[in-house]
Amino acid sequence: MSEHKWFFNVSEIELGGSSVLGENYMAFYTIHILAMSLIVTSLTSCTVVIVSILCGVWHQNEGGKRSRMDFADRFPFYLAVADALWSISHLIDHFYLVTTHRYPSSQIVSILLSINIWTFLGQLMHAGLAIYTYIRVVRGVDINLGKAEWKLHVVCGTLIAASIAVFYPLSAFGPSGYWMLQDVRTGGGIALGFYVTSSSSAQALCTTLGYRQIKRVVEQQRLVMRKKVPHKNVRSTPDRHSTASECLTTFMIIALTLYCPLAIVYCFLVVESIFGVIDPVTVTLIVIVANSGGWANALGYFHNLKIKAARERHVKADHLLSMVTASTSGCSSAAP
């Protein structure tokens, strides 16, 4: 294959064959090194978030304080675990392809590298977050997800298991060219690609519509917190509910940033695979977006820590003001 050709033919992908498509080593190493660099960055970020949350819980327990963590506090932990598992699983398949320069020779190994229940866990967690936040903030209904949100985990696990059950008989799992997920050589793999595209598009659309309504409520809460807008039904002191709503909204923004471009570039990949080709530029864009969830969500987590710190400062300031006011009133009453 000429190095001047823009597309690589999917017919070059064979189990046990070379994973260097078109013998283009520049594209091969660029894509894999970029992917592994982002994955390691995301994995490190996830580890920092997990350790930070666990240390926070440990310090609370050590100080004899009862943990007051709600879903907004626990969600970053769930998301960090899902992103870490995604990173580990895909670091393995990228490492395998770049070190051996070959696709797995066994169909069983190929399927094992492709099927992992964590592939869509982060996306489903974001979808659950969007629905939960919309109902909680806009509709004013507090959903009971059970202890440690076990109902959310069961729903996510069931949807993942159902996806595997549907696509496995269709030979949908296998080499995608530069990673292991959907087999771009089969009709089932193309169908799986459309499923990924449609689910990402649906999530991006629903999150966008929900976010527009949630943002109005959160902005009102933020203005009340800053005491710029009086509101008889909202406390001027930021409570845990308003702060939690703002923190959950942070992750909705991240989901929009990730899944809107992912849906677009993955659609290009699926359309190209229908015509039996792979474009390395499209692949590069996919590995950038798909492997950035860990570090992006970590930035959101630390941004939310600043929001919570601001709430604590407001609470302490209002408490101190109340004490001073009460003391002044008491002195005035005692005066002759």
N, C-alpha and C positions, 0 to 999 in steps of 0.2 A: 504493500500500500504506500502510495506516495505521501511523503511528509507534508506536502502542500495541500492535501485534501482536508476539508473542514470537518467532515463527519467520519466516524468510525462505524463499520458495519457490525451489527449484533451477531452475524453469522460467525464472527471470529471468536465468540464466547463459547467455549466448550469445557465441560468438566474435565479437569486434569490438564487442560491446555494453558497456554500462556495468558497471564492477566495483563500483559502490556499490550493494549489494543493498538493496532497499526504500527507496532514497534516504536511508538512515540514515547520515548523515555522521559522527555521533558514534561509532557502532559501527565504522564504516569506519576512521577515523583512530586510534581507541583500539587496535584490534587490530593494525593495521599498524605504528604507532609503537612499541607494546609489543614486537612481534615484532622489528622492526629494532633496537631498543635492546638486547634480549637477544642478538641475533645479533652486533652490534658488540662487545658485552661478551665474548661467547664467542670471537669472532675475535681480539680483543686478547689474551685469556687464552691462546689457543692459540699465538699468536705469541711471547708471553713464555716459554711452556714450551719451544717449539722452539728459541728463541735460547739459553735457559738450558742445554738439553741439548747443543747444538752447542758452546757456549762451554766447557762442562765437558770435552767430548771434546778440544777444541782445546788447553786448558790441560794435559790429560794428555799429549797428544802433544808439546807444547812442552817439557814437563818431562822428556821422555825416558821416560815411563812407558808401559808397554803397557796398552792399554785392557782392563779386566776387566768390561766391560758384559755382562750376561746378559739374558735375556728380560725380567726384571722391570725392568731399566734401560731397555731399548729400547721396551717396550710403551707407555709414556707418549708417546714420540715418534710412534709409529704412530698412536696414538689422537688426538694433537693434530693431526696432518696430516689424518686423516679428519674430525675435527670442523671444522677450518678449511675444508676443501673443501665440507662440508655448509653451513657458514655463508655462504661466498661464493656458492654456487649459489642458496640460498634468499634471500639478501639481494638478489640480482638480480631474482628474480620478485616479491618484495614491493615493491622499488623501482619496478619496471615498473608494477605495478598501482596503486600509490599516486600515481605521478606522471602517468600517462596517464589514470587513472580509467576504463580500458577493459581488457577482456581482449584477448589477441592476436587479430588478425583472420584470421591464417592458421593452419590446422591444423598445418602443419609447425612454425611458431614455437611453437605451444602444446605440441607434443610435445617439441621441443627444450628448452623451459623445464621440462617435467615429468620427462623421462628424464635423469637424470644418475647415473652409476655410483656416486656417493658417497652416494646417498640412504640406503642401508642398510649402508654400510661400517662405520660406528661400532658399530652394533648387532651386526654379525657379528663384529667384533673383540672386543666384550665377550663374545659367546657362546664364541668360541675361547679367550678368557682363562679363562672359567669351567671349561671342559672341561680345559684344560691344568693349571690350578691344582688341580683336584680330583684328577686322575691323579697329579700330582707330589707333592702334600702328603699326601693320604689314602692313595693306593695305593703311594706311594713309588717311582713309575716316572718316570724323566726322559725325556721325549719329545724326539726329535731333529727339530726343525722345519726343519733346514737352515740354511745361511748366511743371516743377516739374516731368519730365519723365512720364507723364500720359499714354503715349503709352505703356511703359513697364508694368505699373500697370494693364492696361486693358488686355494685353496679358496674364499676370500671373493669373489674376482673371478669365479670360475666360477658360484657361486650367484647373484650379481647378474646376470650375463649370462643365466643360465637364466631368472631371473624376468622380465627384459625380453623374452626370446624368447617366453615363455608369454603375458604380458599385453598385449604390443603388438598382436597380431592381434585381440585382444578390444576394442580401442579403449578401453583402461583408463586411458590417460594423458591428462590435460587439466586444466581448471580445477576446483579444489576449493571455490571460493567466495572464499576469502581468500588462497590460495596455489595453486601449480601442482604437482599430483602425480597423484592419481587423479581421474578425471572422474566427479563425483558424479551426472551425468545418465545414465550408461550402466550396463548390467549388469556389464560388464567392470570398470568403475571401482569398483562396489560389491564385486565379487569381490576386487579389489586391496585395498580397504579391509579386508575380512575377513582377507586374507592378512597385512596389517600388524598387525591386532589379534591374530590367532592366533600369529604369530611372536613378538610382544612378550609375550604371555601365556605361551607355552611357555618363552621365555627367563627370564622372571621366576620361573616355577615351578621350573625346573631349577636356576637360580642360587640360589634359596632353599634347596632341598634340599641342594645341594652346599655352600652356605655354612655350614649348620648343622654338617656334619661337619668341614669345614675349620676352622671356628672353634675346635672342641675341640682340634685339633692345634696351631693357632697359639697358643692360650691356654697350652697346656703348654710350648711353646717360649718364650713370653714369661716364664712363671714361672721356667723354668730359667735364662733370661738374667738375671733379677733375683736368682738364687741363693736362691729361696724354696723350691724343690722339688728335692731331689736326684734324679738319674736317671742310672743307670749307662750308658745308651746315648745320652745327649744331653750335649753339651759345655755347661759352665756359661757359657763365653764365646760370645756370639752369633756364629754363622758366617754366611757369605753366603747359604747355603741357607735358614736359618730367617728371616733378614731379608727375603730375596726373597719368601718365602711370605707374610709379614705385609704386605709392600708390595702384592703382587698381590691380597690379600684386600681392601685398601682400595678398589680399583677394582670389586671385586665388590659391595661395599656401595653404591657409587655407581650401579652398574647396577640394583640392586634399587630404589633410590630413584627412578630415572628411568623404568624400564620397567614397574613395577607400575602407577603412575598413568596412564602413557601408554596401556597396554592398556585400562584402564577407560574413559578419556575418548574414546579413538578408537573404542571399541565403540559408545558413544553416538552419535558422528558417523555411523558406518556405518548404524546402525539408523534414525537420522533421515533419512539419504539414501534409504533404502528407501521411506520415506513421502514423499519429495520435498521435504523441508524442511531448513533449517540453523538451528541455534541459536547465536547469537553468544556466549553464555556458554560453551558447550562448546568453541567455536572458540578462545576466549580461553585456556581451560585448556590446550588442545593446544599453542598457540604458546608458552606458558610452559614446559611440560615438554620439548617437542621441541627448543627452541632454548637449553636450559640446559646441554646436555652439555659444551660447551667450557669454560665457567667452573667447572662442578662437577668435571670431571676435572682442571682446573688446580689446584683446591684439594687434590684427592687427591694430585697430584704433589708439591706443596710440603709436604703432611703427611708424605709418604714421605721427603722429604729430612731431616726431623727424626728419623724412625726410623733412617735410615742414619747420621746424625750421632751418635745415641745409641749405635749399634753400634760406631762408630769410637772413641768415648770408652771404652767397655767394653774394647775390644781393647787400646787403649793403656794403660789402667789395669792390666789383667791382665799385659801385657808388662812394665810397670814393676815390678809386684809380683814377677814371676818373676825379673827381674834382681836385685832387692834380696834375694830369698830365696837365690838362687844365690850372691850375693856374701857374704851372712852365713854360709852353709854353708861357703864356701871359707875364710873367716877362722877359723871354728871348727875346721876340720880342720887348719889350719896352726898353730894355737896349741899350745904344748908341754903 
